Structures are given as structure tokens and as C-alpha cells.
Amino acid sequence: MHDPIMKLITAFLCFFIIGAAQAQNRIPVTESFTIEGRVKSPFTFSLNDAGRFKTVSIDSVMITNHLLQKRNTIRSVKGILLKDLLNTVTIDAPGPKELSEYYLVCIASDDYKVVFSWNELFNSATGDHTMIITEKDGMKGADMPDRIALLTPTDQATGRRFVKGLKKIIIEKVQ
């Protein structure tokens, strides 16, 4: 008599736990993100603005975890260099020398955070590759399930700075 009830309860619990685990993997999509912080005025970028910027393309990128294990490969990647977007804002800094004291915190819709230094983006090869993805795997930005995304394809562990659902970039100064 209790056996069917226990089976029902067990099935319900399994369904609930599996559903909760899958929900944790879903990153809320974003349609735009804002660059704010130590800027003269904030700038909001949406995928509709992508046509205003130069596009870069790469054939494919293997996404790896912190152990350099392959997790995924994205193909036909197009995007806008992050530094091109950053050039649209005026940093609230006394002069160019002080920019070496600035950093960016890129925040995803699930609160995952990635940090870049100003020099890393504007004074190294990393800045020549770090991009906002506008198209991948044959899908335009609005159709991508993890829009808006930020990626540095030249990283060794590419997944560490693959920010899906980018919602905000905060520019700060080291104290």
C-alpha cells in the first residue's frame, strides 16, 4: 500500500531535483548592456546597434574549462571588439597615464563576473580579440540562446571569460 505512494513521491522528487539543476544552468538572456562606473556618461549597447561598429570574424573557437577540457566549439563567430565599444565612452580620468589604474568588471545576468585591466585591453594583444559576439553558429544575435555574450578567443581556458547574458560593464579605478 505504501509502495505506490513511495514511488510517486520518489518520482516527484527526482523530477523536482532535475528541474532545479537544469534551471541553474539557464542564464537569463539580455537584449542590451550598459557601460557605467567611472565614465562621463553611461553608454547602453543593444544588438540593434551592432551595425554601427566594425565587425571581426573568426572561423571557430573551442570553449574549454579551467582544466583546458573541451566543453563546446562555436563556429562562424562574428563580433565587435570590446575596445571599440569602450572608445564610445569617456573615462572620468585626469589623463591617459591614470588609465593604467582602471579595470572593468563584466557582469552577466546570473551575476558571473570577469575582470579586465585597462592595459590588458588597450596595451596587449588580448584587446585585439576580446569581443561582443553578434553572430555564431549561423545565428544572428537576437536568435542566440546566450545573447549578449563576451568572449576572449585567445585565452587558454576560453570558458573562464566567456560571459553569457552580459548585462553590465562597470569601469572602476584601483583604490
WOGIQUI-V486032 format. One record per residue. N is the residue number from 1. RES is the residue in one letter. PHI is phi as a letter, one per 30 degrees, with the letter a starting at -180 (* if undefined). PSI is psi as a letter, one per 20 degrees, with the letter a starting at -180 (* if undefined). D_CENTER is the distance of its C-alpha to the mean C-alpha in whole Angstrom. Layout:
BEGIN
((N	RES	PHI	PSI	D_CENTER) (N	RES	PHI	PSI	D_CENTER))
END
This chain:
BEGIN
((1	M	*	g	53) (2	H	d	h	50) (3	D	e	g	48) (4	P	d	h	47) (5	I	d	g	45) (6	M	d	h	44) (7	K	d	g	42) (8	L	d	g	41) (9	I	d	g	39) (10	T	d	g	38) (11	A	d	g	36) (12	F	d	g	35) (13	L	d	g	33) (14	C	d	g	32) (15	F	d	g	31) (16	F	d	g	29) (17	I	d	g	28) (18	I	d	g	26) (19	G	d	g	25) (20	A	d	g	23) (21	A	d	g	22) (22	Q	d	h	20) (23	A	d	h	19) (24	Q	d	h	17) (25	N	d	i	15) (26	R	d	p	14) (27	I	c	p	11) (28	P	e	p	12) (29	V	d	q	11) (30	T	b	q	10) (31	E	c	i	12) (32	S	a	r	12) (33	F	b	r	10) (34	T	c	p	13) (35	I	c	o	13) (36	E	b	a	16) (37	G	j	c	18) (38	R	d	m	20) (39	V	b	q	20) (40	K	d	g	24) (41	S	a	q	22) (42	P	d	q	19) (43	F	b	p	17) (44	T	c	p	15) (45	F	c	p	13) (46	S	b	r	13) (47	L	d	h	13) (48	N	d	h	17) (49	D	d	i	17) (50	A	e	h	16) (51	G	d	i	19) (52	R	d	i	20) (53	F	b	q	18) (54	K	d	p	19) (55	T	c	q	17) (56	V	c	q	17) (57	S	b	q	17) (58	I	b	q	17) (59	D	d	g	19) (60	S	a	q	17) (61	V	b	p	15) (62	M	d	p	16) (63	I	c	p	13) (64	T	b	q	15) (65	N	d	a	15) (66	H	d	h	16) (67	L	c	j	20) (68	L	i	k	19) (69	Q	d	p	20) (70	K	d	p	18) (71	R	c	h	16) (72	N	a	r	15) (73	T	b	p	16) (74	I	c	q	14) (75	R	b	r	17) (76	S	h	l	17) (77	V	d	p	14) (78	K	b	q	14) (79	G	a	a	12) (80	I	c	p	13) (81	L	d	p	13) (82	L	e	h	11) (83	K	d	h	14) (84	D	d	h	16) (85	L	d	g	14) (86	L	d	h	15) (87	N	d	i	18) (88	T	d	i	19) (89	V	c	q	19) (90	T	c	o	22) (91	I	d	p	21) (92	D	d	m	24) (93	A	b	q	26) (94	P	d	h	29) (95	G	a	r	29) (96	P	d	h	27) (97	K	d	h	28) (98	E	d	i	26) (99	L	d	h	23) (100	S	d	i	23) (101	E	c	j	23) (102	Y	c	q	19) (103	Y	b	r	16) (104	L	c	p	13) (105	V	c	o	11) (106	C	c	p	7) (107	I	c	p	7) (108	A	d	r	6) (109	S	d	i	9) (110	D	c	j	11) (111	D	i	j	11) (112	Y	d	p	9) (113	K	b	q	9) (114	V	b	q	8) (115	V	c	p	11) (116	F	b	q	12) (117	S	d	q	16) (118	W	e	g	17) (119	N	d	h	19) (120	E	d	h	17) (121	L	d	h	15) (122	F	c	i	18) (123	N	b	k	21) (124	S	a	r	20) (125	A	d	h	19) (126	T	e	g	15) (127	G	d	h	15) (128	D	d	i	16) (129	H	b	h	14) (130	T	d	p	10) (131	M	b	q	9) (132	I	c	o	7) (133	I	d	p	9) (134	T	c	i	12) (135	E	a	q	13) (136	K	a	q	14) (137	D	h	k	17) (138	G	i	j	19) (139	M	c	p	17) (140	K	d	r	16) (141	G	e	g	13) (142	A	d	i	15) (143	D	c	i	16) (144	M	d	p	13) (145	P	d	h	13) (146	D	c	k	9) (147	R	d	r	8) (148	I	d	p	7) (149	A	b	q	4) (150	L	c	p	3) (151	L	b	q	6) (152	T	c	n	9) (153	P	d	i	12) (154	T	d	i	15) (155	D	d	q	14) (156	Q	d	g	16) (157	A	c	n	14) (158	T	d	h	11) (159	G	d	h	10) (160	R	d	h	10) (161	R	c	k	7) (162	F	c	n	5) (163	V	c	o	2) (164	K	c	q	4) (165	G	i	l	6) (166	L	e	p	5) (167	K	c	h	8) (168	K	a	q	9) (169	I	b	p	10) (170	I	c	p	13) (171	I	c	p	15) (172	E	b	r	18) (173	K	c	p	21) (174	V	d	p	22) (175	Q	c	*	25))
END
